[in-house]
Amino acid sequence: MPAQYDESSPAALMVMQDGAKYVREKGEYRLHHVFDNLIHRGEMPVTIAVCVNPGVVPGGEGAQDRFNRSFEYDTVSDRYASFLIDELIPEVRKSYAITRRSQPASHRWQQQRRDRRVWRGLAP
Protein backbone atom coordinates (compact mmCIF):
# COMPACT_ATOMS: atom_id res chain seq x y z
CA MET A 1 0.00 0.00 0.00
CA PRO A 2 1.54 3.35 -0.97
CA ALA A 3 2.38 5.53 2.02
CA GLN A 4 0.50 8.37 0.31
CA TYR A 5 -2.78 6.42 0.02
CA ASP A 6 -5.78 8.28 1.47
CA GLU A 7 -9.13 6.48 1.42
CA SER A 8 -10.93 9.78 0.78
CA SER A 9 -9.25 10.03 -2.64
CA PRO A 10 -9.57 6.95 -4.90
CA ALA A 11 -6.28 5.51 -6.09
CA ALA A 12 -5.37 4.14 -9.50
CA LEU A 13 -4.99 0.38 -9.80
CA MET A 14 -2.29 -1.64 -11.53
CA VAL A 15 -2.59 -5.41 -11.83
CA MET A 16 0.69 -7.29 -12.20
CA GLN A 17 0.90 -10.88 -13.42
CA ASP A 18 3.54 -13.14 -11.82
CA GLY A 19 3.20 -10.79 -8.88
CA ALA A 20 5.52 -12.35 -6.30
CA LYS A 21 8.62 -11.37 -8.24
CA TYR A 22 7.65 -7.69 -8.01
CA VAL A 23 7.25 -7.49 -4.24
CA ARG A 24 10.25 -9.41 -2.88
CA GLU A 25 12.10 -7.15 -0.44
CA LYS A 26 15.47 -8.23 -1.85
CA GLY A 27 14.22 -8.95 -5.38
CA GLU A 28 15.24 -7.16 -8.54
CA TYR A 29 12.05 -5.05 -8.85
CA ARG A 30 10.89 -4.08 -5.31
CA LEU A 31 7.80 -2.50 -6.81
CA HIS A 32 6.59 -1.04 -3.52
CA HIS A 33 9.75 1.09 -3.23
CA VAL A 34 9.52 2.23 -6.86
CA PHE A 35 5.84 3.19 -6.49
CA ASP A 36 6.38 5.00 -3.18
CA ASN A 37 9.30 6.99 -4.58
CA LEU A 38 7.55 7.99 -7.82
CA ILE A 39 4.35 8.91 -6.00
CA HIS A 40 6.29 10.92 -3.38
CA ARG A 41 8.06 12.90 -6.12
CA GLY A 42 4.74 13.57 -7.87
CA GLU A 43 5.85 11.65 -10.95
CA MET A 44 3.05 9.09 -10.64
CA PRO A 45 -0.47 9.25 -9.18
CA VAL A 46 -1.23 7.28 -6.02
CA THR A 47 -1.50 3.74 -7.36
CA ILE A 48 -2.26 0.45 -5.67
CA ALA A 49 -0.61 -2.61 -7.21
CA VAL A 50 -2.40 -5.95 -7.05
CA CYS A 51 0.18 -8.63 -7.70
CA VAL A 52 -1.35 -11.89 -8.94
CA ASN A 53 0.42 -15.24 -9.04
CA PRO A 54 -0.81 -18.09 -11.21
CA GLY A 55 -2.32 -21.10 -9.51
CA VAL A 56 -0.46 -24.26 -8.58
CA VAL A 57 -1.99 -27.72 -8.60
CA PRO A 58 -0.19 -29.91 -6.03
CA GLY A 59 1.36 -32.93 -7.68
CA GLY A 60 0.48 -35.30 -4.90
CA GLU A 61 2.65 -37.98 -3.44
CA GLY A 62 5.98 -38.03 -5.26
CA ALA A 63 4.70 -36.04 -8.25
CA GLN A 64 5.83 -32.59 -9.32
CA ASP A 65 3.46 -29.65 -8.83
CA ARG A 66 1.74 -28.35 -11.98
CA PHE A 67 1.82 -24.62 -12.56
CA ASN A 68 -1.18 -23.05 -14.29
CA ARG A 69 0.59 -19.95 -15.62
CA SER A 70 0.12 -20.69 -19.32
CA PHE A 71 -3.44 -21.93 -18.84
CA GLU A 72 -4.50 -18.92 -16.77
CA TYR A 73 -2.69 -16.12 -18.61
CA ASP A 74 -2.50 -17.38 -22.21
CA THR A 75 -5.85 -19.07 -22.82
CA VAL A 76 -7.77 -17.30 -25.57
CA SER A 77 -10.97 -16.65 -23.62
CA ASP A 78 -12.45 -14.16 -21.19
CA ARG A 79 -11.84 -16.31 -18.09
CA TYR A 80 -8.86 -14.42 -16.71
CA ALA A 81 -10.34 -10.99 -17.47
CA SER A 82 -13.61 -12.09 -15.87
CA PHE A 83 -11.71 -13.30 -12.80
CA LEU A 84 -10.04 -9.89 -12.47
CA ILE A 85 -13.17 -7.82 -13.16
CA ASP A 86 -15.78 -9.94 -11.38
CA GLU A 87 -13.82 -11.40 -8.47
CA LEU A 88 -10.44 -9.89 -7.68
CA ILE A 89 -11.09 -6.16 -8.18
CA PRO A 90 -14.39 -6.24 -6.21
CA GLU A 91 -12.47 -7.83 -3.32
CA VAL A 92 -9.88 -5.04 -3.45
CA ARG A 93 -12.69 -2.45 -3.50
CA LYS A 94 -14.05 -3.85 -0.23
CA SER A 95 -10.94 -2.57 1.55
CA TYR A 96 -9.57 0.25 -0.62
CA ALA A 97 -10.92 3.21 -2.59
CA ILE A 98 -10.06 2.54 -6.23
CA THR A 99 -10.94 4.88 -9.07
CA ARG A 100 -13.83 3.72 -11.25
CA ARG A 101 -12.58 5.47 -14.39
CA SER A 102 -12.34 3.24 -17.43
CA GLN A 103 -8.93 4.72 -18.19
CA PRO A 104 -7.14 5.10 -14.85
CA ALA A 105 -5.07 8.16 -14.07
CA SER A 106 -1.84 6.13 -14.19
CA HIS A 107 -2.59 5.06 -17.79
CA ARG A 108 -3.32 8.63 -18.89
CA TRP A 109 -0.21 9.76 -17.04
CA GLN A 110 1.90 7.23 -18.88
CA GLN A 111 0.47 8.27 -22.24
CA GLN A 112 1.25 11.91 -21.49
CA ARG A 113 4.75 11.26 -20.16
CA ARG A 114 6.54 9.25 -22.77
CA ASP A 115 9.95 9.60 -21.13
CA ARG A 116 9.72 6.06 -19.62
CA ARG A 117 10.69 7.05 -16.10
CA VAL A 118 8.58 4.29 -14.56
CA TRP A 119 10.06 1.60 -16.75
CA ARG A 120 13.60 2.77 -16.05
CA GLY A 121 12.72 2.62 -12.37
CA LEU A 122 11.49 -0.96 -12.70
CA ALA A 123 14.38 -2.19 -14.79
CA PRO A 124 17.00 -4.33 -13.01
N, C-alpha and C positions, 0 to 999 in steps of 0.2 A: 504494500500500500504506500503510495507516495506520501512523504511527510507533509506535502502541501495540500493534501486532500481535505476538502471541507464538504460535509454532507449537504450543506445548503446550496452548493453550486455543483450541478452534475458534471462528472468527469467524462472524458473520452474513454473508449475501450479499445484495447488491442488484444486480439487472440493470437497466441503463439502455438504452433504445432511443435511437437517434440519438446515440450516446455521445460522439463527438468534441466536440460543443458543450459538454459538461459538464467536460471536462478541459483546455481551452485555458488556458494560464497567464494570458493577458490577456483571457480571455473573460468573459462576464457571470455565469457560474455558479461556476467554479473549485471544482468538487465536492471535490477532494482537500483544499483548505483548510477547507471547511465541515465535512467529515467529521472531519478531525484536530482541529479546534477543539471540536466537539460531543463527540467521544470524550474528549478531554483534560479537559473540564469535567464528565464523567460524565453528560452529558445524552443520550447515545446509546451503545449497546454497540459494541464493536469490530466494524466492518463493512467488508467488502471490496466495492468496486463493480466490476462488470464492465460496461464500456461498449461496446455493440455498435453498429456502423454497418451500414446495409443495403449489400447488394452493388451493384456497378457493372459493367455490361457495356460494354466499350469499343466505341465506335461504328465504329471502323475508319477507314480513310482518308477524311478529309473529313466524316465523319458525327459527329453529337453522341452522347456517351455516354448510355446508358440506365440510369436509376437504378431499382433494384428495391424501393424502400421500400414502396410500396403493395402490391406482390405479396407481399413477405416478411412484413410486419406485419399486413396487413388481410385476407389470404385466410382464408376461413372453413374452416379445416381444422386438423389437429394438427401440421402440418409445422414451424412455427416453435417451438412448445412442445417437440416431439420433438427438434429441433435443440438447444435449450437443455438439456433434460434428458439426452439421450443422447450429445451430442457436446461442447458447450461446458463445461458444469459438470464433467463428468468430467476434462476437460483442466485446469481450474482446480484440482481436487482433487489432481492429480498434484504440484502445487507448493505448495499452501496447505491448511491445516487449515480446513475449512468445516463448520459445524454441519450435522448430518443431520436436525434437527428439521423436521417438516412445516410448522410455523409458526415461522419464525425469531424470535429474540429481538427483532430490530429491529421486526418487525411487531407483536408483543405490546406492545413498548414504545410504539409509536405509538398503539395502541388505548387504552392506559392513560393516555397523556399527550395529551390532546386540545387542548393549547394551541397547537399548530401551530408550535412553535419551529423545527423542521427546515425547514418550508416557507417560513417568513419568512427563514431563513438562505439558502435557495436562490433566493429571489426577486431579480430585478434591482434 
